[in-house]
Amino acid sequence: MVRMPKHEWMALRREILESYGFLCQHCGEGGRNSKIRLEVHHIDWDHENNQISNLTCLCTRCHDLVHYGRITKRSHYFDSLS
């Protein structure tokens, strides 16, 4: 798997977090001055697909829930990404 250089990823990550107002797109937690940790999720799960349309902002808790199958494609989170 080819990953982008860390400095490029960090710049893209910042762009994604800013574009979503530093808010988790599932639960709404966060905000610019929040201590909630936010992560960037690849919607199609392909870590080489770093198109902005394939990236979203999730808090650590929701990101874990997505990866463990607790938030599924039937949830309102995935509906909002369509």
N, C-alpha and C positions, 0 to 999 in steps of 0.2 A: 504494500500500500504506500502510495506517495502522499506525504503530507506537506502542506505549505510550510515555509520557514516560520519559526515561532513569532518573530516580529511582525510578519504579515498577518498571521492568525490573530495576534493580540489587537492589531489595528482593526481588523474585520470584526472581531468580537466586540470591541468598543462601539463600532458603528451600529451593530445589531442591537446592543443594549440601549444605546441612545435612541435608536429609531422606535423602540418599544417603550420609551420613557422609563427605563430601568424597572419595568413591572413584569412579573411572571404572567405569561399569556394564558395560563390555566386558572390559577387561583387569585391573581391580582395583587399578590404581595410584592413588596419592594418599594421602589422609589429612589430617586437620586441619592438621598442621604440615609437610606435604610441600611441596616446591618445584615439584611437578608442576602445570602449569597446567590448570585444569579449565574446561570450557565447558558451556553448556546447549544441548542439541539438541532441536529440534522433531521429534518422531517422525513426524508426518504431513507434515513439510516446510513446513507452512503457518505462516509467522511471525506471522500474526494470531491463530492459535489458541494462546493462552497458558494453556489449561487445564492444571492441574497434571498430569493424566493424560496429557497430550501432551508433557511435558517430561521429559528425563532428563539425567544427568550423564555427560559423556565427557571424557577427557583430550584435549589438542590432537591428538595422534597418531591416536587412534581416531576422533575427530570428522572429521579429514581423510580417513581411510580410508573412513568412511561416505559422505562427499560425493564421493569419487572412485570409489565402487562396489567397493572392496576388501572391505568388510564388507557383505554383502548380506542380504536378508530370509531367506536360508537359513541364516545363521549362528546360533549359540546366543545371540548378543546379541539379535536380533530375537525369537527364541523366548521369551526371558525377559520380553519386554515384552507378550506376549499375555495 
